[in-house]
Every structure is written in C-alpha cells, then in structure tokens.
Amino acid sequence: MATHGQGVHTFGAYLETVEQNLDGDGFEAHPDTPEGYRTDTYHRRRFELSKFGFVDTFVVGETVYRESRQSASHRLYSPNHWAAFEIPLVADPDPAEVLYNDSKPAWGRAYYSGFHEIIEHSLTPADWTPVTGVHPR
C-alpha cells in the first residue's frame, strides 16, 4: 500500500501525490497516449485468483479546466463496455474532494469493489475526502 501525502490542496500537488501512490501500488507510467489527448496513463498487470487470471488495470487522467461541480458530476457515469470497465472521477482541490459514482452493477460487482479501492487508496490523498453517491441526473 502506498504512503499517501499530506497537505495536498492544489491540483499540481494532487497529481504528484497520485503518481507516487500509483507507483507504490504497482502501477507504471504508460507511454502510449491516444493521439490528440493530453493525458497521463498508468498500467498495472497482475494475476488475481478471484478474477481467474491476469488483470490489466489502466488509470487514465485528463486535465479538464475549471467547470462547475454540478456540470462535472453529470459526467460521472459508468458506461457499459464488453470486457472493459470505466469509472470517471473528478478531483476538486477546493474543497479537497474526489467525487465518483460508487454504484456497482450486478454483472461487475466483483470488479467494481477493486476499482473503488484503487480510487480511495491510490487516487484520493490521505487528507482529501472521497465523495461517493455522486450519480448523474
């Protein structure tokens, strides 16, 4: 488990802390970025017995310039993909909160618990608050 930073209340400091947390949790920076996107991508591959094989987990971060929390929360949905999962989140330095949709579809319940753990332990610095129950309207 990563050692999470303290006093992280700027977006730049948030990104530095998240990078350290991901590194400590076995993720590596991934050089491939979709053309035309300004993103940071991290990858971890490990064998998980509960998933019956190897699991590739990617964390893709995109900087979106300031928008209202209400507008951002409308984008927090979990689209359905075949053999892939996606959980968007919003990191808001003021008031130091990470917002995400914590719903767990029945067909993906075993996976979503692990994804939520990554959000809460790797993508939420120790002195930030994870805000769950954020659902699109």
N, C-alpha and C positions, 0 to 999 in steps of 0.2 A: 504494500500500500504506500502511496506517495505521502510525503510530508507536505502538507498544504501551507501556503504562505499566509502571512498576517498583514493587515493594513492595506489591502488591495482595493482601492476605490477609484481608480482611473482605468479607462479601457485598456491602455497600453500595459499597465501593471497586471490587469486581469489576464491578458494574453500571455504575458511572461509566466505567470503562475500556472496557468492551464498547461502551457508547454512543459514546464517542469513536472507537473502532476502526471501528464500523459507519458512522459519519458519514464517516470518512476513506476508507472503501471504497465510497462512493457510495450508501449506504442513507439513507433519510429516515424520521423518525418518522411512523408512520401513525396517524391519529386514530381509526379505527374499531376498536372492541373488541367482541367478542361480548358480548351482554348477560349480566350475572351473573358475568363473569370479571374477575379482576384481572390484566391482562396488559399487557405493553409489546410493541408491534408495530412492525417496521421493514420497509420495502419498497425494492426496487431493480428498475428496469426497464432492460434494455439489450439491444442487438442482439448475438447471438452466432452467428457464422457456422457454428460446429460444431453448433449446435442448429437451424440453418436458419430463424432468425427471432428475434423478440423473446422474452426470457425474463423473467418476473416472479418475483422471489425474495422471500419473506417470512421474517422471523425473528420468532417469537412467543415471548416469555418469560413464564413464570408462576412466581411465587414459591411454593414448597412448603415448609412449615415442616419443621423437622428430622425426618428419618426415617433409619433405618439405611441405610448404603451398600448392604447386601445387598438390602434391600427396594427401594431406588431402582433398583438395577441390573436388577431384574426388569421395570422399566417401560421399559428401553432396547431397544425393538424398533422395527423399521421396518415399519409396516403397509403393505399394498398398497392403492393408490388408482389409479383411472384418471386419467391426465393430471395427477397431483399426487404429490409425494413428501414424506415426513415422517421426520425423523431426530431423535428425542429425545436430550437430553443432560442430564447432572447436573453442576452446578458445586459443588464442595465446598471451601469456604475453608480447611478444616483437614483435609487437608494440601496445599491449593492445587492441586487436580487437577480437570480437566474429563474426565468419563467419557462415552464414547459407543460405540455399536455401529458398527464400521468395515466391516461386510460390504457387498459390492457385488453386488447381484443382476445376473445376465447381461443382463436386459432393460433395466436402468437404469445400466449401468456408466459410460457417458459423462457422465451427470448426477451420479452419486454422487461421482466424483473432485472435481468442483467444489464439491459440498456439504461434503465433508471439508476442502477448502481453506478454506472460509468458517469452519468450526469451528476449525481450527488457527490461522488468521491473524486472524480477527475476534473470535471468541468465547473464545479462550484467551489471556489476558495473557502477556506475554513471560516472566515469572518463575513461571508456572504450568506444570504438566505435563499434556499431553493423554494420557489413558489409553485406548487402543484395545483391541480384542479383548474388549470387555465385551459378552457375549451373554446373553440371558435363558436361564434353566434350565428 
